Amino acid sequence: MSQATMNGVINGVDVERLGQTVQAIQKDPVLAKSQFRAVNRWISGGHNRSMIQGFYAAGQEDTSRMNPFVLDADEPPVLLGQDKGANPVEFVLHALAACVTTSLVYHAAARGIRLESVESQLEGDLDLQGFLGLSDQVRRGYKEIRIKFKVKSDASSEQLKELTKFSPVYDIVSNPVPVSIQIERK
């Protein structure tokens, strides 16, 4: 038996628990409402640090994380940083890769599709003229993002591609999301 299927687990996902979660949300859609949070503090130059710990899910505040995840962001020296971490647009690529992969794996497991391996490469094209305010004609963010997957599975490429579309981060970067900014003075 491959590692992909063992004791009701497909692709490392407990499909029984996944099914129970889906049924619970179908009975009570309020359980689907979630809120994720990050707290960020500027350190110096382009270097800043985010802490991620508490979140709201399944109808309650989750306090299972004893320690926060700490993510440092900075810019490479060519962009005037000290390279203390990936830069924010690289974090977007990471978030997209991680979420599309997770969505692919979970939805494949729910359909009984076994995956032996999943790898992806992402590239995003960005023109700094937008960020630097040098042109109103140039977008500040990515102009295009490309994801190339290498997947070992019996499923067709079309089936696998369809499963990636369930990714929340794919949706976030593909569709406008309202963002409100509030500034409080110290």
Sequence and secondary structure as in RCSB ss.txt:
>XXXX:A:sequence
MSQATMNGVINGVDVERLGQTVQAIQKDPVLAKSQFRAVNRWISGGHNRSMIQGFYAAGQEDTSRMNPFVLDADE
PPVLLGQDKGANPVEFVLHALAACVTTSLVYHAAARGIRLESVESQLEGDLDLQGFLGLSDQVRRGYKEIRIKFK
VKSDASSEQLKELTKFSPVYDIVSNPVPVSIQIERK
>XXXX:A:secstr
  TTEETTEETTEEHHHHHHHHHHHHH GGGG  EE  EEEEEETTEEEEEE  EEETTEEE   SS EEEEE  
 GGGT   SS  HHHHHHHHHHHHHHHHHHHHHHHTT  EEEEEEEEEEE  HHHHTTS TTS SS SEEEEEEE
EEESS HHHHHHHHTT HHHHHHHS           
